[in-house]
Amino acid sequence: MSPKPSSRHLRLPGAGAVLALLVALAGVAPAAPAGAAQIEPTVVIEPTVVIEPTVVIEPTVVIEPTVVIEPTVVTSFDTGAAGGGARPLLGDVTGDGRLDVVMMQPHYIADDRYEGALVAALTAYDLDGRLLWQAGAVDPRGRNNGSDIPAQVHDVDGDGDNEVVAVMHPGGDTTAEGRFMIFDGRTGRLVRDFALPDRLAHDAIIFANLSGGNTAREIVLKDRYETAWALDDQGNLLWTHRGNTGHYPWPYDFTGDGRQEIMIGYDMLSPDGDLLWQHRGGGHADTMWMADITGDDDLELILGGDAAVAHDGRTGAEIWRNADIVETQNIMTGDYLPDLPGLESLGLDRIDRSAQGYDGLFLLDVDGRHVWREARETRGCWGSIPEPIHNWTGDYSDLIMVWNRGCGEPTTIMNGAGDVISTLDPAARLWHADFCGDDREEVIEYIQGRSVTIRSNGPCDLAAKVTGHPLPQAKRLHNYTRYTAGDSPVTLSAGRPTATSSALPDQPGALAVDGDPGTAWRAAATGTGQSWQVDLGRWYTLTGIQLTFPATDLRAACTRTVTGRHTGPLTVPAGVTCLAAGATVTGPVTVLPGASLAATDATVTGPVSALGARSVQLTGVRVTGPLSVVGTTGRVVLTGNQVTGPVTLVGNRTGGTPLVVSGNGVRGGLACAGNQPAPVRDGEPNSVAGPAAGQCADVPAGDPHGAEFGYGYLVETSTDAQHWVPVLDRTDNALTTATQRGLFTGLGRYVRVTVTDLPEVPYARAGLAEVTVLGNR
């Protein structure tokens, strides 16, 4: 890495220059010598802050057609060799760390309302458009179908490499009963196959963890609407369930024991196939989604059919029901409107399925009430397909992608208010994934029998994801369905055991997963290379991480600590002198060049002066006398102090982090000049009885941290805490916010964060205030 600009070697202003600056600032003179009499002017009380009224979100949102982001074509290639009606599966079949595309073509079938078609051909492409292999034979009559195509990409045997599975007729003979076939992902070679438990057991393929192993190895098959079968990975029957199966069952570990329950239509089954609870409703389950909608760790299940209904996932107790919906065709939960509490549920209502019918999107709040509903003006089109897409805009927001609108309406990506962000190809069908390794999702547009196009928001390097480590298959990709079913990532790291390379005695690694961002792990050793890791307890499919860094605390670098009462002058010649809470100094405090002072809730009876100091941090300190900070080269923080004399801040040059002057009560004047960056406040304004001049005439609210959180780091996952796979590389990190997020696909029990670069502020050390590891259950 190239060196960062340094602010440590700065020329200090001479005494004459300082005096001239002070005299120029509205007549504020330099601090009087110790012992000089001080006249205390009246304290000026700031007027009460008026709180603006809360913004009310209107229940109806008008969808504007304005395009905000123009999608960029990353790659486009011909898929004609895959045959008509072929749809894409996504997964790393080459093992190079990057997603590939496997087109699955169904056989021709005249009517798939009650029995879908089997797979005719599988055709694998890399993202450069190279045809990697083809299994089976393309059906020349292949066309679009109306049900799931029974194929998936998944690591069936748990060896780390993905296979491709499909239900196919042996030898392409459509008169022969289908068999479950497993193909090597790299070559397309048939590895093994087995008979289905029933001739009709091919409507959908679901992988679930029913045994409590490390990964989802069991297979659930179903017919169109009546029966489901659970098999082990060798095809042996585990159990059979008969009921109203709906379109696509979804597995989820509601109990946290490592085994997934599975919702099959309206029936919640245990991993052993026992009925746990049942939803009472008409029709069948068109859609379902699992999430922690309230953020209270109680896991909910949202069902769509003749209504939108939220259940307690463990007990089946109904939480809310919105029956003001004709037919809930899709439901998907996310944080579409971050200003609202909890998660929202986006859905599609098929309002009228007649020849002049129409559909409409809707958004429900955490309590199942409508936030808005779409009022379509076009008639005769009710086949819209919405999908959630994450981090398209780079701000980690949950957005709405909707296609197949018909009636001339555009294919779009929208925000949670229904505002259009991007417009896409209306002739294409859509899916989404992170193809570029930049933790943003891109859009894959496909036209059956013709082409695949990948579009991004901005630059996208397809080669960046080629790591040489096989990319684990995400849950939503190994359980792909044309119907909407899924779950939202949840926090996996809260309260879990941690380990660190080092830690200060009172700041252990556990403080990074205690739910309190006010506490933090801080490394005892200084410098880079310090690491923190968490043990999640078992393997999970991981989806991302959120890191909150602690503010640099000068007190962590104390070389001398003053407690109790100190009588007489106090000089800080070098290092970091800290005044502990309750400490009292009677006499002047002088900080010499290169030294640092940190004081919290202390009292100084006498002047405080620093000339050429490295850092000065005063919080809640009472100073009876003047305060002068001149020529500091590292950091200046003055918050919540009470100073009876004048305060002067001159010529402090603190790099990328501004001076913080906030919430101080000053009975003298407040004069600031020549400080780079200029002072800001992050809380209440300063209360100044005397004149406020120069840069402190009106200290503006601003970011008090600047580059304080400019860390470089590497995130890795492991299954055994011995062998680590990098999943998020921010060793060259431009982000400087306290909380930083990253999306990735990982698999494992352990997650490690290694700090590779520290921010350019004095005494910064590796630390984490809060870590949230996200994944699927």
N, C-alpha and C positions, 0 to 999 in steps of 0.2 A: 504494500500500500504506500502511496505517496504521503509524505509527512503533512500533518495538518498545520495551518498557519498558527504561529505561536504568539501569545500576548505577554510572555513572561519578561522579555528584555525590552523595557520601555524607559525612555529618558524622563526623569522626574523633573517637575518644574522647580526652579530655584525659589528661594524664600521671597525675593523681591517680586517675582511674577505672581506667586500666590497672594501676596499682600495686595498687589494691584488688582487682581481679580476680585478679591473680597471687597475692596473699597468700591469697586465699580458696581457691585451687586446691591443696588438700592440702599447704599449706606450701611451695609452690614459689615462690621469690623471683625478682625480676627478674634479668636477666643482669648479672653482675658487670662492673664497669668493666674496660677493657683493662688487662692486666698483673696483675690480681688472681690469686692462687693458686687453682687448681681441684683439688678432691679427686675422683679418678676412682674411682667405685664399681665393683664387680664386674659384668661383663656377664652378664645372665640369658639362658640358652640356651633357646629355645622347643622344646617337645617335637616329635618327628617327626610329620609329617602322615600319617595312615593313608589309603591309597588304597582307595576302595570297589571291590568286585568289579564286573566288567563285567556289564551286564544281558544275559541270554540271551533271545533272541527265540524263543518256542515255534514249532514248525513248523505248528501248527494254530491258527487264529484264529477265535474264535466271533464271528459278526456280530451285533451288538446292534441291535435295532430302534429304539433311542432316537433321537428327532429332536433335533438340537442347534440347527440353524438353520432357521427357518421361511421359505421362499422368498416373496418379495414379487412380486405381479403388477405388471409395468411397463406392459404394454399387451396388449390382446387384440382381435382383429378377425376378421370373417367372411371366409372364403375360398371360399365356396360357388360363386362365379362361375368358379373355376378348374377345377371338375369333380371327379368321384369319382376316387380313386386318386392325386391330385396330391401331389407331394412338393416341398419347398422347396429352391431354390438361394439362396445368400446372396452379395451383392455390391453395390457401389455403382454402380447403373446410371444414377442421376440426375446423378452428378458433384458432389454437394454435400459429400462427405466422410463420409457416413453409409451404413451398410449398408442395402440394400433386400432385399426378398424376391421371388423369381421362382418361382412355382409351375409345375412341369412335369407335365403330365398325359399318361400313355401311352394309346395306343389300347387297346381291348379286344383281348385275345388269349386263346384258350382254354388254351394250354399254352406256357409260356415257358421250359421246361427246356433247350431246345436252340436256340431263337431268341427273343430278346426283342422287345417291342413298340417301335414308333417313337413319337415325340412327336406327340400330337394338338394340344395347345394349350400356349402359354406365357402366363402371366398375371402381370404385375408389380404389386407393391404397395410403397408406402413404409411406414415404421414407424408412421405415423399411421393406417394402414389404408386409405388412398386407393388405388383401382385406377388405376394409371398407364396401362397399355395391355394389350392382349391380341393375340397373334399365333396364327393357326390357329383351329380351331373345336373346342370342347369335345366330346368323345365321350360321349354320354349313357350308354353302357354301361361307361365307364371305371371301373376298380376297382384295388385293390391288386395289384401284380405281384411277381414273385420274382426280378427281375434289375435291373441298373442301367438307368435311363432315359437315353437318349443325349442329354444336354444339359449345358451348362456356362456359367458366366459368366467371361469373360476378355477382356483387352485384346488382341485377335487381331492388330490392325495396329500395335500399339506406339505409338499416339498419345497415350496417357495416359487415355483413356476406355474403359470396359468395354463390350464387346458381349455378346450372348447368342447362343450357337450351339446348334443342335439338328439331329438327323437326323429329317426329316419327309417324309411323302408329299406331293408337289406338289398343291396344291389340296385336300388332305385325302383324296385318292383312294387308298384302301388297296390298290388293285390295281396302282398305279404304284410303281416302285422308289423307295426313299427317296433324298433328296439332302441334302448337308451345307449347312445354311442359316445365314447370319450376319445377325443383327438388330441394329440400332442400339439401344444400351441405353437411351437417353433416350426414344425414341419408339416402339420396337417395329417400325420400318419395316425391311423386308427390304433389306439392303444388297447381298448377292450370294449365290450358291449354286453348288455344283459337284457333279458326280456322284461317287458312292462308288467306290472301287477294286474293290469286289465287292458283290453284293447283300446279303451277310450282314455287311458291315463296319460294324455299328452296335451291337454289344454294349456298348461303352464308348468314351468319348472321353478321351484323355489329352493334355495339352499338355506338351511337352518342349523343352529347348534343345539341339538336336542340331547346330546350325550354329555355336555359339559367339557368337551375337549378344547383345544386351543383355538380352533377355527370352525367355521360352519361346514361340516362334512356331511351332514345328513341331507337327504333329498326328499322334498315333498312334491308330489304330482297330483293333478286333479283332472277330472273330466269337466264338461262345460259348467254344470250347475249343481251336481248332486253328491259327488263322492271325492274324497281326497285320500291319498295313500302316503305314508311316511316310510322311507327306505334308508338303510345304511349305505355307505359309499360303494358297497359291493352289489347293491341291488336287492338285498334281503329285506323282506317286508317287516316293518316294526309295528305298525298299526294302521287301521283303516277307520275313516270317519265319514259318516253319511249325514248330510244336512244341506242347508242352503249355503252353498260355498261362495257365492258371489264371483267376482272376476279374478282377483289376485290376492291370496292370503299374504300376511306379512308377519315375520317372526320378530320377537322383541323380548328381551329379558326384563320383565317387570319386577321380578323378585330379587334380582341382584345376585343369584346363586351361580351364575355362569351358564345356565341352561335357558334357552329361549322358549317362552310360551309362543303360541302362534294363533293369530286371529284368522279363522277360516270363515269368511262371510260374516254371519252374525254370531258365530260361536267362538268363544275363547277357550282354547285347549291347552292343557299342560304339555310339557315336553313328552310325556308318555301317552298323549292322545286322549286324556280324560277331559270331559267337559267341566270347565270352571265356572263360567257364567255365559249368559245368552242375552243378546240384544233383541228386544221385541219391536219389530217393525215390518212394514209391508215391502214388497218388491225384493230386491237383493242388494248386497253391498257393492255399489259401483266403485267405491273409493274409501280409503282409510289412511289415517296418519297418526303416528305416535309422537308425543312431545311433552315436555314439562312446560305447560302454557303459562303457569303462574310464577315459575321460578322458585317454588317452595320444595322442590325435590319430590313432590307427588306427581307421578307420571300419568298422563291422560292419553286417551285414545279417542280420536275424532272419526266418526263414521258418517258416510254420505250415502243416501238412498232416497227414501221418500221424505227425509228431513236431514238436517245437520245436527248431530247429537254428540255431546262429549260425555265420556264415561271415565270413572276412575279405573285405570287399567288393571289394578290388582283385584278389585272387588266387583267391578261391573256397575257400581252405583252410578246412576245418571246424575251428571253435574248440571248440564243445561241442554235444552233442546230448542232449536229454531225451526219451527214448522212452517214459517212463512216463506217456504221454498217449494217449488213444484217437484223438481228432481235434482238432487245434488249429484251431479255427474263427476265432479272433481273436488277434492279438498286437499289443501296443502298448507301447513302451518309454518310461520316464520315471523321475524321481527320486521314486518313491512312498514310499520309506522313507529319508529323508535320513541316518539314522544308520548305514545300511549303505553299504559302499564301492560306487562306480560306480552304474550305472543298473539298475533292475529291469525285468522284462518281464511285463506283465499279459496274461493270456490267458483264453480260454474253451475248455473241453474239452467236446465233445459226447460224453458218456460212453456214452449208450445212446439210439439213435434209434428205438426201438420204441414201441409204443403206451403202454407204461408206462415210457418212458425218462426221462432227465433229463440236465441239463448241470451244469457247475460252474466257477466262476472259479478261477484259480490265479495265483500270483505266483512268478516265478523270480528268483534273485539274479544277480549279474553273471557267475557261472560256470554258470548254467543249472540250479542246484539249486532245488528247491521251498523257498520260504519258508513258504508256506501253501497249502492247497487248501480250497475250499469243499465241504462235505458237505451237499447238499440233502436234505431229508427228503420233499419233495413229489415225486410221480412223474407222468409223462405230459406234461411240459413241458420242451422242450429247445431253445427258440428265443431264449434270452437274447442281448441285444446290448449289450456293454460299449463305452464310449467314454472316452478320457482327457479331462478338463476341467481347466483351469489357472486358478489364482488365484481360485477361487470364494470362498475364505475370507479373501482379502486378504493372505495370507502367502506367496504365490507357490508354493504347494505343488501338486504333481501329484496329482490326485484321480481317482476312478473313478466314472463315471456308467453305470448299468446299467438297461436297460429291457426291455420285452417278456418279462418273467419268466414270466408265466402262473401258473396254479395258485394264484391269490390272493396271490402274493408281491409285495411293493411295488416300485415304481420308486424308486431311491435314488441319492444321491451318497455315496460312501464314501471314507475315507482309505486309505492304503496298508496299514494293519493290518486293514482290513475293517470298521471301525467306521462306522456310519451317521451321516452329518452332516445330510443333508436328505432328505425324502421328497417325491416329485413325483407328478403325475397318472398313475396306472397305465393309463389308457385312451389316453394320448398316445404318439406317437413323438417322439424327441428329437434335437436337434442343439445346437451351442453356438458362441458367438462373442462378441466384445466389441461390444455394441450401443450402450453408453452413453458410450464414450470415457473410461472411468475406469481402464483397463488391467486390469479384471477381466473374466472371461468370464461371460456370462449364458446361460441355458438357453432354447432355443426349443422349445416343445411344439406339435405340430401333430396335428390329427385330420383325416385325409384327407377332402376334400370338405366340410369344415365350418369349421375355424377354425385360427388361429395365436395362441399366447399366449407372451409373453416374461416370464420370471421372473428376478429378481436376488436377490442376498444384500444387502439393505439398499437405501438410496436410489440411484436411477438416473435420470439426466437424459438422455432421448433426444435432446434438442436440442443437447447439449454437443458432439456429434460433427459438427455441421453447420459446417464450416469454409470451404466454398467451394473447397477443393482436392480434386480427385477422389481417392478412397481406392484405393490399389493393391490388387489382388486377391491375397490370401494364397494360397500354394501349395496348401494343403489345401482351399481353397475353389474354385480353378479346376481342381483335379483331385478333385472330389467323387465319392465312391463309397459305396454302401451296404455294401460290403465293407470290411474294415479294411486300409488301406494308408497309409503315411505315413513321415515322418522327423522326428526330434527336432532342434531348432535346435542349431547348433554355433557355436563362437567363430570370428569372421571377422577380428578386429582384431589378434590377437597378432603383434607384431613388424612391423606395417605402418607405412609412413611417416606422420609427423605434422607438423602446423603449428600455431603458436600466435600469439596477438596479442602476447605477450611472454613471456620466461622468464628466471629467474635464471640466471647463467652456468653453474652446475653442476647445474641442475635442469631440463633441457629436456623438451619434450613427449614424447620417445621413452620416458621413464621411466614413463609411464602405460600402456604396452603391453608392458612387458618381463617381465611375469609375476611381478614382485616387489612386493608391496604395501608393502615397506619403503622403496622409492624413490618419488619423486613429481615430477611437473611442478608448479612453482610460478611464478606470473606475476611478472615483475619489477615491473610497474606495480601499484600498490595500487588499491583501490577495485573497483567492479563493472564489468561490461561486458567482462571478459577472456574470451577464447575459446580453445578447443582443438579441433582436428579431426584426423581420421584418414582416410587414403586406403586403401580396402579393395582397390584394384587393379582392380576391375571392378564391374559392377552385380550386386546381390544383392536377393533378397526378404528384407527385414529383419523380425525379430520382436520385438526388444527390446534393452535395454541394462542393464548393471550398472555402477554407479559406486562406487568406494571413494575417500573423501576422506582426505587426510593429516591427522594431528593438527597443530594449530597449533604451529609451532616458533618460539619467541621468538628463536632465534638467527638467523632469516632477517631480523630487523629490527635487527640490531646497528648501533649508531652509533659504538661504540668497542669494540675487541677487545684484551684483555690477554693477551699470550703470555709464555712464559718466566717470569722471576722479577721480581716487583714488591716492593720493600722500602719499608715505611712505610704509613701509612694510605691507604686507597683509598675515595674518596667518589664516589658516583654522583649528580650533581646534576640530570641530565635525560637524556632519551633512553634508549637501551638499552645497557648495558655488558655485554659477554660475556667470561667467563673461558674461554679455549680449553682443550682437553684438554692436561694437563700443566702448565698455568700454576700458579705458586705466588705467593701473596700473604702477606707477613710483616707483619702489622699488622691493625688493625681495618678491616672493610668496612662502610660506611654508605650506605644507599640513602635518598635524600631524597624528600619527597612528589612524586608524579607521575612519578618515574623508575622504571626497570626493571633487574633484574639477571638474567642467565642464565649459569649455570656448569655445565659438564659435565666430569667426571673431573679436577677441579682440586683444589688444596689451599689452605686459608686457615689460617694460624697466627694466631689472634686471633678476637675476636667478630665475628659478622655480625648487623647490625640493620637493619631496614627499617621506617619509620614513614610510613604514607600512600602507600606505593609503588603504582605501577600494576600491576606484575607481578613475581613472584619465582619463578624456576624453577631449582632445584638438583637435579642428577642425578649420582650417583656422586661427590659432593664430600666431601672430608675437612675437617672444621672442628674445629680445636683451640681450643675456647672455646664460649661460649654462642651460641645462635641465636634471634633474636627477630624475628617478623614480625607487625606490628600495623597494622590499618586499611588493608590492601590493597584496592584498588577493582576490580581486574581479574582476576587469575589467580594462584593459588599452587600450585606443584607441588614437592613434596619427595619424591624417590624414590631409594632405594638409597644414602643418604648415611651417613657415620659422623661423629657429633658427640660430642665428649668432655664438653661442658657441657650444661646444661639447654636445652630447646627450648620456646619459648612462642609460641603462635599465638592472637591475641586480636583480636576485632572486625573480622576480614576479611570483607568483603561482596562476593562475586564473581558476582553475578547468577545466571544459570541454570547455572553450572558450579561444582561443589563444589571445595573444597580437596582436593588429593590428598596423602595422607601414607602412604607405603607402603614397606615393606622397609628402613626406616631403623634403624641401630644407634645408640642414644642412651645414653650412660653417665651422664647426669644424669636429670632428670625431664622428662616430656612433658606440658605443660599447654595445654589448648585451651578457649576460652570465647568466646561471642558471635559465632562465625563463622556466616555465612549464605551458602550452604548449609553444613551441618555437614561435617566432613572424612570422606572415604572412602578406601579403599585398593583398588588393582586388582591387587595381587600379594601377596607375602609379608607377614605381620603385621610390625609394628615390634617391635624388640627393645629394651626399655627397662629399664635397671638401676635407675633411681630411680622415684619415684612417677609413675604415669600418671593424669591427673585430667581432670575435665570431659568435653568432647566427645571427648577422646583417651584416656579410660579404657580403651576397647576400640574402636579404629577399625574400623568394619564394612566388609566388602567391598561394593563398589557400582560404579556406572557413573562412571568418573573423568572422562568427557567432557561429560556434561550436554548443553548446547546447542552444543557445539563444532562439530558438523557440521550446523548449521542453515543450510544454503545454499539459495538459490533459484537455479534454473537452467532453461534452455530447451534441448531437444535437437531438432536439425533434420537433415534428410537432403537430399542433392543428387545429381544425376546429373553435374554439370559444375563443381562448386565455385563456381558463380556464382549460381544460382537455388536458393533454399533453401525447404524445406517443413517447418513445425513438426510434430513427431510426438509430443512429450511436453512439456507445459507445466507446469513446477513452479516458476514464478516466485513463487507464493504457496505455499510448501512448509512443511508441518507436520512433516515427518520430520526427526529429529535423529540417526539412526543413521549410523555410519561408512560402511556399505555400503547402497546403495539401488538397488532394481531398478524397472524399468518395462517393460511390454509394449506394443507398438504394431505396426502394419503399415506398413512403409515400403518404398521402392524406391530404390536408388541406389548410388553408389560412395563417397560421402563422408558422414561423420557429424560434426556439430559440436555441441559443448557450450559454451554461453555462461553464465557465472556472473552472475546478476542480483541477488543479495543475499548478503551475508556474515553469518556468525554473530556474535553479540554477545560476542566475546572479543577481548581486545587483540591487535593486530597480525595479525588474520586476513587472509589474502589468498587469491585464487583459486588453486586447485590440485587436482590429481587424482592419487591414488596408483596407481589401476588402473582401466582402462576395458575392459569386455568387451562388444563388439557381437555380438549373436546374430542368426543368420539361417539360411535354408535353402540347401542346395547343389544 
